[in-house]
Amino acid sequence: MSKPKLDTVIKKITFSSDGYTLRGELHLPTTETPPVVIGSHGLFSTRNSPKQIELAKECNRWGIAFFRFDHRGCGQSNGNFNTVTSLEARCNDLMSAIKTIQQRSDIGDKVGLFGSSMGGSVCISVASELNIDALVTVAAPVLGYTIIDGLRKPNDSNELAISLTKKSHLSDITGKLSLLHHILIFHGDSDELIPPSNALEIYDKAGDPKKLIMQSNGDHRMSHSKHQEAFIKEAVLWFKNCFEGSLKRTAKKCS
């Protein structure tokens, strides 16, 4: 099947989470009330991560909206990164983002989540509490301290790593894994920051439907172009399949 032509509108969105002003962009396809995917970026990243931008474009080609936003303390959102960043805070941000998008009249009732690295842990935590229709994670850690360990070098006294270690980045999301379903998991088998064992544990404990794609010689940033291409293809296919009923109804309305 040939790829549909990209036809999209990008809307600037501002919303509040725990008193912090957060900013994002909603990529809307021309289809009526489409399902939506909401992204959560990695620890030091922003909404402008290449994965999210490319995923947003490809989702739009298939009639799926995509919302990418900056967590508090990142990008154009308010807050000091060193003092406001934690797993709990980012979960609250994502919850607020979902609520904001679901209140819009131009978005349907199907919601998917995408999270990379720490963003994957955030999405897992939120998906375990809400009725999320589809979930895709990349290199998500089960134990928060694995991110901090990866920041350190031998004999390193990195002040930022120490500061983060003292905070609630040490959260353990193991107990949430059994509540997951409709999850697609990506991980590189040569990830230098988050061990691949994290992906195996998520897959083992999650409910069906689920799928694990372990990328051969893949690193944490998914820097290989073939891995990036495969990720976009498989992630969009996963969202399409999970949203199938909603997409058919949307197409019928617009025909």
N, C-alpha and C positions, 0 to 999 in steps of 0.2 A: 504494500500500500504506500502510495507516495505521500511525502510529508506535506501537510497543509501549509498554506501561505500564512506568515506571521502578520497579524493585524491586531494591534493592541493599543491600549491607552494606559499611561502611568499617572497615578494620582498621588500627590504628597499627603501623608497622613500624620497628624500629631495627636498623641493621646497621653494619658497620665497613668503612672504606676507607683503607688506608695508615695505620691506627692512629687515624683520626678517626671519631667516632661520628656517623652520619648518620641523619636521621629522615624518615619519609615516611608516606604513607597509600595503602593498597591498596583500590580500589573494586572490589568483587566483585559480579557479577550472580548471580542464583540458579541459573543454568545450571551444569552439572557440568563441571569442568576446562576452563574457557573459555580461548581465546587471550588474550594480554595485550599491551597497549601500555604502554611505559615512557617517561616524559617527562623531558626535560632543559631546564631553564629558562634564560633569558637571563642576561647578565653580572651585572646588578644586581638581578635578580628573585629569586623564591622559588617553592616548589611551589604557592603560592596564587595564581599568575597566573590571571587570568580565562580565558585560552585553555585552560589545562590543566583547570581546574575544569569548564568547560562541555563540553570534549571528553570528560572522564571520564564525565560524566552521560550524554552521548549514546552513547558506546561501550557503557555498561552497558545501555542500552535495547535494544541489538542483540546482547546476549550476549557482549560483549567486556569483559574486565577492564582496569583502568587503574591504573598505579602512578605517583604523583607524589612526588618527594622533594626535599629541600633539599641542594644541593651543599655541600661543606665551606666554612665561612666565611659561609654564608647561612642565613637563617631560623632554624630551631631546631637546625641541625647545628653541630658543633664546628668551631673554627678561626677565625683572624683573617683576614678577607677580604683585606686588603692583602698579607698574606704567604703565603697558601696558594693563591691563585687563579692558575690557568694552564690552558691547553688540556689539557696532559698530565694534570694533577691531576683535571680534570673528566672526562676520558675514563676514568681509573681509577675514579672514583666511579660512572660509568654502568656500567662492566664489573662492579663489585661489586654494583650494584643488580640487574643482569640475573642474575647468579649467585644472589643471594639469592632472587629471585622464582622462578627456574627450579627451585629446590630444594623448593618448596612442593608438597604433594600436591593442593592445590585449584586448581592452575593447569595448563593444557595445555602442549603442546610448541611452539606457535606464538608467536613474539615479534615485535612491531612496535615501532618507535621514533618518537617525536615530539620535535622540537627547534625552539626559536624563537631567532633571532639567534645568539648564541654557542652556545646549545644545539643549533642546527642543525648547526654545525661539529663539535660533539662527537659528535652522532649519526652524521654522515657518516664521521668518523674510526673510530668503533666498528663501524659497519655494513660498512666496508671490510675489517674483520678477522674478523667473525663472520658466521655464516649467518643473517642477519636476514630475516624473511619480508615485511616491509613497512616503509617509511620515509616520513615526512612532515616536511618542513622549512618554516619560515617565515623569510624574510629572513636566510638563512644567509650569512655572509661566507666567501669562499674564502681571503682573506688576513686574518689576525688584526688587523693594524694598522688596517684600515678601521674597526673598532670604536673604537679609540683616537682616530683622527683625528676621528671624529664627536663625541667628547666635547669637543674643543677649540673655542674660539671665537677669532676674530682677536685676536692679541696676548695670548692666554691662557697662563698658566703653571701651570695646574691641577696640583697636586702629585700627585693620584691618577692622572691621565692619564700624567704623567711616570713614576710608579712602575710602572704597568702596562706602559708602553712598554718599559721596561728588562727586562721579564720575558718569558716564553715565549708571550705573547699574539701574538707576531709569527709564529706558526707558519703555514706555507703547506700547505694540504691539497690543492693541485692534483693531486698525484700519486695521490691516493686516489679521485678522481672516476670514473675508468674502471672501478673495481671495484664501483661501485654498480649496483643494479637494484631494481625494484619501488619506485621513488621518485616521490613527488608533491611538487612544488616550488611554494610560494606566494611571491610578492613583489609589493610595491606599486611601480608605475612612478614614483611621486613620493617614494620612500623617501629621507628626508633624512639618514640615517645610513649605510646600506649600499646602494651603487649597484645598480640592477637588473641591471647587467652580470654581477654575481655569479651570479644565478639563471640567466642565459643560458649562462654557462660551465658550471655544474653540469649543466644539461639537455643541452648539446651533448656533454659527455664521458661522461655516465652511460650505462649499458647499458639495454636494454629489459627489462621494461616501464617506461615513464616518462611523466610528464605535467607540464607547466608551466602554472600559472595566474597570469598577470600581472594584478593588480587595478588598474583604471583609477583614477587619482588617489589611490592607496593610499599611506599613510604607513608609517613603520617600526612603529608600535605597533598597526597595523590598527584605528584608532580609529573608522572608519565602521561603523555597525551592519550595513549590508547586506554589507559585506566579511566581518564576523565570522560572520554567518549562512551565507554562502556557504562560508566556510572550514570550519565545523563540518559542514555537509552533505557537502561534497566529501571531507573528510578521513575521515569515518566510512565513506562509500561506498568509498573506496580501501582502508581496512583490511578492510571486509567482503569485498570482492572478493578480496583477497590471502589472507584467512583462510577462503575459501569452503568448502573441503573440511572444515576443522576445525569450522566452525560447524554444518555439516550433521550431522557425527557427534555433536556435542554436543546438538543438538536431538533427534536420534533417541534418545540415551540418556535424555533427560528426558521423552520423550513417553509 
